[in-house]
Each structure stands twice: as C-alpha cells, then as structure tokens.
Amino acid sequence: MIFHQLFEAESSTYTYLLADKESKEAIMIDPVLETVDRDLKLLTELGLKLKYILDTHVHADHITGAGLLREKTGAKTGVSANAKVACVDIPLTQGQVLKFGSHELKVIETLGHTNTCMSFLCEERLFTGDSLLIRGCGRTDFQQGSNEKMFHSVREVLFKLPEDTIVFPGHDYRGFTRSSIKEEKEFNPRLNEKVSFEEFQKTMSELKLAHPKKIHMALPANLACGLKSEKEERIFHPQKVDGVPEISCEDLNITLKSNPAALEKIKLIDVRRPDEYVGEYGHIAGAKLVTLGEELEAYLKSEDKNSEIVFICRSGGRSGNATRIAQGIGFTKTINMTGGMIRWTQLGYIVEDKNLT
C-alpha cells in the first residue's frame, strides 16, 4: 500500500493518503482547505486516482478540503450520517466498508468528541480523528460531545482492537506522529485501562480549553463540504430533533463568545413570563423578552421570516413550541435552545438580572 501522513501547521491537523499500488485508487482522510494544492500535486506525482475523501467528523478548528478536492478530482466525499450534511456523497455509518483496489477501509463509530466522530480502520492502521489522540483524546465540551460516549468509544471499542494496531490521530501538538493501541492502553493519562470513568470525567471537566479560533467559520463551512454556500450564510446550522431545529447551550455559548458579531445577525428571544425573565435563572445578555402566546404571535407577524431566531425558555419546552409556531407561519431559521435557562445556569454561563435574594 502507498501511504503518506501529511501535516497542516496552523491547525496541527494530519491528513492521510492511502492508495493501492496496482489500481492506483486512493483514499484521503481529513484534508484541509489550505493544503488542497499540495494534496493535488502529490496525487499527480504518484499517478493516483482519488476515489474517496473522508472526514473523521465535522471539524471546528479548520475548514475541510473535501468539497474542493471533489470538484478537482471527481472523488466521492464521506462524513458521518449524524452530521446530516446535504452535500456529502456518502453518509457514513457504523461497520460500513469502502474498497479501493485490493484494500478495504472499515468505518467505526467513535462518538464523544462530537456526535459525528468516526474512526477508520485499514488493515493494521487506525485513523482516530479527534477521538483517540496520542496520550490524550479530543475535548467533549461542544458539538454534542459526551464524556460517557468518549470513554465508551475508546475503552470499549478502540481498545478492543489488536494491540499492535497503529494509531494515527487527527492532530498532534507535540511532534508525535503515531502510537499503538498497546501504548495507549498503558500510557494514555486520560484513558489508560487503570483510569475510572469518574477520574476521566474529572479530568475533562478541568481542562478549561479555549474555543477553536475558527469555529464560527469552520462549522458552517464544513456543513457545506468546505465550499462557500450559494445560500445566504447562517450563524447556526442546527440539527433537527422531531422536526425541531435545536442548539445546545454549550454550542450557543461558544458561538457568542467566539463570534461577538453573531448577535448582530441573530435574535435571541426569551418566551418566558416577565417575572421569570428577571427571576431565579435570569436571562442571557441580548435576549429580548417576548412571552409565548399572543405577544409572541404579534411579534412574529411583524418580523422578517428570513430572520435567524434562537428561542429560549426555562427548560426547553416552551421554546420548542415557539420554534414550531414560527415554522408553521413560514420562518425557516428558527432554533430551540435545549435545556433552557436551567441548563445555561448549571453550566455557569453569564446571565443578567438574576434574582439573588
């Protein structure tokens, strides 16, 4: 097999090229937009035909080169089916097998860093994206990340693979290029076999990592395969649950912090009663009080149906109803903040006019 590990310095991202020597069919994993020219040159030099372009997840720290590579080569793109990326050619699912020449690549769902994470196993090589890193793992505090799912994915899925499996991560920040399942089971400080889930959860809660610098650009771009959308740009690209577009408190908070200009483009509408708005849980800075019922109905009649609106309430129920009402009269960019102000305050995020008496 032809194999190359490539590196993009700004985001410390590894891109991987795998190819069959006889057929020249190739797979590229986690390409970065800024290095597409490099990747195309390498494909030409080696005489390879790119068959698949895969992303291990919807990245927040860089823009994928998948869409541009597809335009240049005709290869098919693939990312987790959970991401619901409309422009992707192959929505990837657990156990799926992709063939290139005489080789096969198996898709392994490894949720935890985000709810779209996949690892790829090709013979003795395991490409883990941001799930299992060398002596570490990806963060779990945004994009529907989960400590429970991360712990399960690494300990009960990846660590069950043969110990001589070579681990190739999506990033490294200390100069390492590869590891093995055996090494990580023994030496990974967060997830080695002696670490309990409680210890892992405590470690992850204490990380306090800064937000990725490109998150407000990368997420919407990567949901468009890394290509600029012909449609009007949106701040949020929510997933739907039972037909209702939803965003977590974590993702809303990260977006507002990393992209302060977002509040100029979106509207935060709090649909609780006035006493709740200034009561126990307070309200989010910049949120406008428009109580669910006649007041909200009047507001929506006067509002541009192309407005991007995030509805907020105490626990997520009323804001979900508000989202459905807005959708019912033609709004296309309305979103429910799940968990409401209860969840927002549990996470320790800033509120205004909270009653402290």
N, C-alpha and C positions, 0 to 999 in steps of 0.2 A: 504493500500500500504506500502511496505517496502521502506524506504528512508534513504539514507546516503549522507551527504556532507563531502567530503574528501579534504585534502589540501596538496599541494606541496610547500614547503617553498622557494626554490630557486627562482622560478618564481611567487610566490604568486598566484598560479593557483588553482581554485576549480574544482574538479572532482565530478560528481554526479552519484549516483547509484539509480535507480528506479526499483522496482520489484513487480510483482503480487504475493500476498500471497498464492493463491491457485495453480496456474500453475507453479510458481517459475520462469516464464520468466522475463528477466531483460533487461534494457537499461542502458548503461553507456555513460555519456556525458563528453567530454573533458578530456580523460585520458592522463597522462604524462608518457613518456617512463621510467623515473627513478623510478616510483612508480607502475609499472605493477605488480611486485611480491606482493606488498601489496594488490592490487586490486584482483588478482587471489586468494590470501588467503582468502579474505573476501567473494568472490563468493563461495568458497569451504565451508567455515564455515557456511554460510547461506543456502547451498544446492541449489544455484541458477543456472539457465541455461541462459547464456548471449545470447540474441537474436540480439541486435543491439548495435553498437559502433558509436557514433555520435560526430563530431567536429563542434563547432559553426562557425568556419571559419578556413582558413589556417593560423596557428599561426606563429608569428615571434619571440616569446620570449621563446618558448620551443618546443621540438620535441614530437609529438603525440605518444601515446602508442597504437593507433588503430591497426596498422598493426601487432604488436606483439601479442596483445590480440586476434586478429582474428586467428593467427596461433595457439594459445594455446586453443581457445575455439570453433572455427568454426562459430563465430558470424559474421554478415554482417556489413560492415563499411559504413558510410554515411557522406558526406560533400556536400556543395553547388555545384550544377551543373555548376555554373560560374567558379569554380576553374579548371574544366577540368582535374581532377586527374584520370589518366588512371586506377590506381589500385583500385579505390573505387568501392564498390559493388552497392551502391545506390546513384546516383546523386540527391541531394535534391532540391526540387522546392517549391515555394510558395503554401501553402494550403495542401501539402502532409500530409497524416495521417499514422502513424505507430502504429500497435496494439501489445500489449504484455499482454497476459492474458485477463482480462476483462477491461483493461485500454487502452486509446488512447493518443498518443502524436502528436500534430499538429505542422507542420513546418511553421514558419513565417519569411519571408524575411525582414531583417532589415539592409540594406546596409548603409555604411557611414564610419565605422572604416576601413573596406576594402570592396571590391566588392564581397566578398564571405560570408558575415555575415548572419547567420540565428539565430533566437531565437526559443525556443521550449516551447510550452505550454502544460502542462499536468494537467488537472483539475484546481486546484487553484494555481499551481506552474508555474512560468515563468522563464525559463533559458535564460538569455540575453547575454551570452558570453561577448564580449568587446563592445557591443553596449551601453546598459544602465548599468552603474555601480552605486554603492551606493553613492549618492551625486556627481555623475560625469558621464563621458562617455569615451569611447575609443578615442585615438588620430585619426586624419584624414589625416596625412601628408605623408603616404606612402601606397603601395599596392592598388593604385587606390581608396584611401579614398576620401571622399567628405563631406564638411560641409553641403551642401544642402541636401544630402541624409541622413546624420545623423540626422539633425534637423527634416526632414520629418518622418524618421523611428521611432523616439522617440515620437515626438509630435502628429503625425497623425496616427500612428499605435499602438505603445505600450500604449500610454496614453489614447487610446480609449477603452482599456480593463477595466473590472470592477475594481474599486478602491481597493477592498480587495484582488486582485491578489498579491501573494507573489513573490517578485523579488529575484532571486538567480543569482548573477553575475558570470562572468568568473574569476574575480580577485578581491582581495581587499588587500590594503596595510596598513590599519589602524585598523584591528581587527574586522571589521563588517562582519556579515555572511549573513544577509538577510535584505530586505526592503519591501516596498509595492508600488504599483502604486500610491496610495493616497499620501504617504510620498514623493515620488519623484516628483510628480506634484506640491507639495507645497514647498519642501525644496531643491531640486536639484539646486545648484547655477548656473549651466550652462544651464539647460534646463527646469526649472520650468515654469509654464504657464504665468508668467509675463515677461519672457525674450523674447526679439525680436530676429529675425534671425540675424540682424545686430550686436546686442550685443553678441550673440553666436559666430558669425564669428570672431569678435574682440578678444574674449576670446581665441578661438582656435589658432588664429594667434600669440598670445603672449605666448604660452606655452613653446616653445623652448626646447622640451624634448630631452634627449639623445637617441641615437639609441639603440634598444634592443641588448644586448651583444651577443646573439646567432643568430642574424638574418641571417648571411651568412651561418650558418649551418642549422638553423631551416627551412627556406623556401624551399630549395631543398629537405630536408629530408621529410617534410610534404607533398610535392607534390609526394612523393613515399610512402605515408601512414606511414611514420616514420621508414621505413625499408631501409637499405642500398641498393641502386640500383645496379643491376648487370652490368648496362651500365657504361660507363666512366662518372665520375662526371662532372657536368657543373657548372659554376658560376651562370648563369641565366637560369630561366625556364619561358620563356615569354609566354604570351597569344597571340593568333593569331587574327588579325582583317582583314577580307577579304583575308585570306590566308597568311598574312604577320606577322611574329612574331614581337611583339612590346614590348618596355620597356619605362616607363615614365622617365622623367628627375629626378623626385623625387627618384624613386627606384634605378636608376643608381648611383645617388649621395650618397645615403645611403650605397649601396654596396661598393663603392670605399672608403668611409670613414671608414666603419666598418670592411672591409677586404682588407687592403692595398695590400696584396699579389695577389689580383684579377688581377691587371694589368700585372702580370707575366704570367697569364693564358689566358687572353683575349686580343683582339686587338681593339683599338678604331680607326676607320677610318673615317676621315672627307673628304667628297666628294665635298666640295665647291671649288671655284676658289682660287688661291693663295692670291689675294687681299682681299677676304672675310676672309680667314683664319687668317689674321693679322689686319682685319678691325674693324668695329663698334662693333661686338659681340665677337671678339677674338676667342679662341678655348680652349677646355678642355685640361688640363695638361696630357701629354702622348698620345694625339691623333695625328695620322700620317695623313698628307695631301696626299690624292690620288684622284685627281679630276675625277668626273664622266665622262665617255666617254672612249676614247682609253686608257688613263692612268690607269683607274680602271680595264678595261678588261685585260690589260697586267699584272697588279698586281695579279689579281685573278688566272690567268693561272699559275703563279709561286708559289701560296700559297697552303698550305696543305688544302684540302677540309674538313678536320676534325677540322679546326681552329674555335674558337669561336670569332665572329666578331660583334661589335656594329657599325653600320653606323650612321653618324651624318651629318646634313647639317643646313641650315638656319632655316627652319620651319618644316621639316619632309618629304617634298615631294620627293626631290632628294634622300634622304637616303632610303626612301621606295622603289624607283626604283632600287637603288643599291642592296637592300636586295633581290628583285625579280630576278635581274640579277644573283646574286650569287646562289640563289636557283636553277635557271634554268640550271646552269652548274654543279650542284651536291653538293654545300655546304649545310650542314644540321644544322649548328649552327649560322646562321646569324640573326641579330636583328636590327630593326629600332628604333632609339630613337625618340619618338613622341615629337612634339613641337619644336624640333631643338634648335639651339643656342638662338633663340629669347626667348623661354620658359626658357632655362637654366639661361640666364642673368636676366630675370624677377624675378626669384626665388632667385636671389642674390648669386648664386653659383660662385665659383672662376673660373676665366678664365685667360689665358695667352695672351700676345701680343695684348691686346685690345687697339685700337687707341683712345686716349683720346683727340686728337686735334680737 
